[in-house]
Each structure stands twice: as structure tokens, then as C-alpha cells.
Amino acid sequence: MDRRQFLTAGALAGVAGFVASCADVEPITSPSSDSDLTSDAPPTTDAASPTVTATVAEGLNVPWAITFSADGSALVTQRDDATIVRISPDGDVRTVGDISDAAPRGEGGLQGIALGTDEDTVFVYYTTERDNRLVRMEFDGERVWNPRPLITGLDTAFNHHGGAVVRGPEGFLYVAVGDATQPEVAQDVNALNGKILRVDDDGRPAPNNPFGNEVWSMGHRNNEGLAFDGAGRLWASEFGQDRRDELNLIERGGNYGWPQFEGESDDPRFIAPMTTWSTDQASPAGLAIIGGQAYMAALRGRRLWQIPLGAGTDVGEPQALFDDTYGRLRAVAAAPDGSLWVSTSNTDGRGASAPGDDRILRVTVCVDRPGVLPSAISTRRVAPDRRRCES
């Protein structure tokens, strides 16, 4: 199914509260329903700073995205050699598959990854010679095989692929698609580039999408990080062009302004970012949320940003972690044990690699709100093991 033939039927749907499926799946909850996001106090960073406690794996090739199984092992995409590796919690690395038709170049290659709800399928976003695409593959815990294209024909270029894939709490896939260096497509609701998509496991538009096609939000330039918080809200990191990088709170049918604006704006037609950075401080990639804190990797910024999230539209002052300690940072994921896994990106041709690069670091974080689960694994209801905030 070639998605260049975009759906034109079903213009703007009503903005009434959406139903997450046709029948009995509960919708994404509002922020006020989640105990970790209802405090009236301004959001702040935790009292004790996150700490790198181990190197989980090393010698990797541009580890772009990380997704976890319930047993604590992770599937990691390697962008430039188009392979998927399985990494156990104790650091054993095994290749479980390769993407034979991937054609890595520029910022493209094998990028986002998400597991099926029963962990017997894997969804990957990658670049071929002619397009970017979303593909589903079978997975038995040891290997991936039998690729089935779900969304094809996405415009590709040297840069601006997007590529993040995450499963939402209502079970649908959210897929970030870059503008492929064609800024004007971001404002065309019938084009899938420059958008965040919401689709089912067959790549079809999810029920009650706002425009009658795959599009969930528009006006995006290049999103490489997507993450849900404990209240079911979707957040996205976004590359600016040359002025401001962004952290956005994604709304159904929202227009985030690219290319009309970059960074802060008071234009009522568009949704302004929650916070911004200069491009030398960020160039944001992966994103993860644990408790009331978002963690965003910075490539050019060579640091991990910790951003306190509050109820409504409140965010606290971002705090820079590991500034210029590990080089370029790319993937961030919340592990089932409550830690963060963070990958370096020093072998991508834009950084200075050190012995052992690229590597995945385990970062211990403290949680000052007991009982709050890491957002990436909240649907599995496992009990995290996290350091309490004691300075």
C-alpha cells in the first residue's frame, strides 16, 4: 500500500473527546487523573541527581532506539548497519535480525522500534533506497523475520527522517515522520511527512484520528523522540532548524507551526512548545519519562536533559546532566527495573568516538513520588526498583 496516495476523504473531524478504539478500550486519561501530575507545587528536578552506574554494552554501531521486553532485555536498532540486537540486563549482546532492504545514508537507516503487545511482533521504521517506511516483523525472542510493510512511500532525503515509534497506552502505534527537507509538507494534512501518525498494528488509521487518515498531529520538522507520561500524555522532542529546539506536548489534531515558526510563538493558529533550547545546547533525539521527569538526549549538546513535568502546561527548569562527559547522546529508554538506558552516538560521523563507542549506559534515577511507574512500561504494571530521592 503506497502511502503517497494519501487519503483525502474525511476532512477535519470534530474535536470532541476521542474514543481510543471502536468499542471498549479506554481513552487516554487526562492529566488530572494521575497522582504524579496533580500537585499544585511547581515541578522541580529530583533532589538527588541521576547517576551513571554501569556500561551495559559497548562496541555498538549508532544505537538509535531501544525498546524493552517484560523480562528486562532490550531490542536495540543499529542505524548504520541496519541490524537489531538483543541486549540482556547483564550486557549479553546478540544479533536477532537485519533489515535487508534498508539503505542507511545521512541521518537515515534503521531507526525506531516498538514491540507488539504480546511481544511476538516487532515494528521498525527505516530508510530504503526510495522511501521511509514502517514494517512489522515476527519475533520469537531469538530472531526477527518475515517483514510485512505497513506504511510505505514516505518521502526520504539525506536528513529529517523523524523515525521515533512508540506504543500508546490505548494500544495504537505513534510514528514520527520527518519533513524530508520539504518544509511545506508539514502543513499539508493529506501528506504524511512532517507529522506524527497514529495507526493500528496493520498500519491503518486508528479510530477517531482527527483528519480521517493516519495523521495525529502536524506542523513538525523532525521528531526523533516520543514518550508517554503516567497520565497518558504524549510528548515529543523536535529538532529546530537553526534557532530553537523544542519539547512539545502533543494534542489530537494539533498544529505545531513548522515551517511558519520555530521555537516560541504566540500565534493562536499553532501550539507553542513547552520549553526550548538553542540548537547547540540540544539537537534533541531520544526521550523517556519516569515519574514526573522527562529525560531527553542531546546530540550536538552532548548531554542529557532532565525536565520536570507538571500538571496542565507546566514544566520546570531543565537541568543538564553529564555535560560533555560521554559525547553525543541519542537513545533514552525507561527500563523495567526503573533505570534509564542511554546510548551514545559517537560513531555516526559527527562525533569523536572513544574506545568502546558506541555504548549503552545504565542511569539510576530517583523518584520522589512513590508508586509511579516508568511511562514506557506502565501498561505492564510491573513494580519498578528505583532509588528514592535522598541527597
Secondary structure, DSSP 4 states (H G I P E B T S, - for coil): -BTTS---SS-SPP-SPPPSSSSSPPPPPPGGG-GGG--SSPP---SS--EEEEEEE-S-S-EEEEEE-TTS-EEEEETTTTEEEEE-TT--EEEEEE-TT---BTTBSEEEEEE-TTSSEEEEEEE-SS-EEEEEEEE-SS-EEEEEEEEEEE---SS--EEEEEE-TTS-EEEEE--TT-GGGGG-TT--TTEEEEE-TTSPBPTT-TTSSSEEEE--S-EEEEEE-TTS-EEEEE--SSSEEEEEEE-TT-B--TTT--S----TTSPPPSEEEETTT--EEEEEEETTEEEEEETTTTEEEEEEB-STT-B---EEESTTTSS-EEEEEE-TTS-EEEEE-TTSSSS---TT-S-EEEEE-EESSTTPPBGGGGGGT-----EE---
